Amino acid sequence: MRRDVVALWLAARDPRVPWLAKAVAAAVAAYALSPVDLIPDFIPVLGYLDDLLIVPLGIMLAVRLISPPVMADLRRQASTQRKPSSRAGLATIILLWLAGVALVVSWIVPLNRGSN
């Protein structure tokens, strides 16, 4: 699975890959390589949902969008590369968490609309 994530990271930059496949590959690789999960692992059951479902399904979708010969070449390249890290993935997850916190706070603390 790690090799495929690195291959997708490479696919997002490869000119042989169609733009839709690049977009999916970039999103999956950024999320998989991010040091922060969308759902933290300490949350029972749900914490491992991304590791068990979201990432593998994203990899399967991206691989299907890339032609087999190109994917085979990318996998070959990925086996010689070291694992990259994703600052974009980290920033995206942090922004999603901040947006979620802001939404919860806006539900808990209603805005004063007008005067009495």
GILIN-V81886 format. One line per field, one symbol per residue. ss: DSSP state (~ for helix, > for strand, _ for the rest). Layout:
# GILIN-V81886
ss = ???
This chain:
# GILIN-V81886
ss = _~~~~~~~~~~_______~~~~~~~~~~~~~~~____________~~~~~~~~~~~~~~~~~~~~__~~~~~~~~~~~________~~~~~~~~~~~~~~~~~~~~~~________
